[in-house]
Amino acid sequence: MRSRYEWIIAEKIGESGNVGNKQRKAAIAARGLCKMAGKPLAWSSPTSAYRKVASLLYEAMTGKVDQLERACEWVAEMDTDAK
């Protein structure tokens, strides 16, 4: 079983290949802020508070503008409270 787990980790099974570490961190931080503010994790709308906050955090971290749809979707799906 250990070798199977190591293979799953090495192959990053279940992770989106289009989501970078900084994007994911911005989406996770945005999730926390939105939960504190009582805002839904509406990842599919580019005008949602969640996507806007994640994008602003990512821009502050990297200086690059990104809508972070995939990262926000990934984080929202990992959050059992969002479902």
GIRA-V234898 format. One record per backbone hydrogen bond with DSSP energy under -0.5 kcal/mol. NH is the residue of the N-H (numbers start at 0). CO is the residue of the C=O. Records with the same first field share a line. If there is no record, write none. Layout:
NH->CO  CO
This chain:
4->0
5->1
6->2
7->3
8->4
9->5
10->6
11->7  8
12->7
14->11
18->15
19->17
23->19
24->20
25->21
26->22
27->23
28->24
29->25
30->26
31->27
32->28
33->29
34->30
35->31
36->32
37->33  34
38->33
41->39
42->40
44->41
45->43
47->44
51->47
52->48
53->49
54->50
55->51
56->52
57->53
58->54
59->55
60->56
61->57
62->58
71->67
72->68
73->69
74->70
75->71
76->72
77->73
78->74
79->77
81->78
82->79
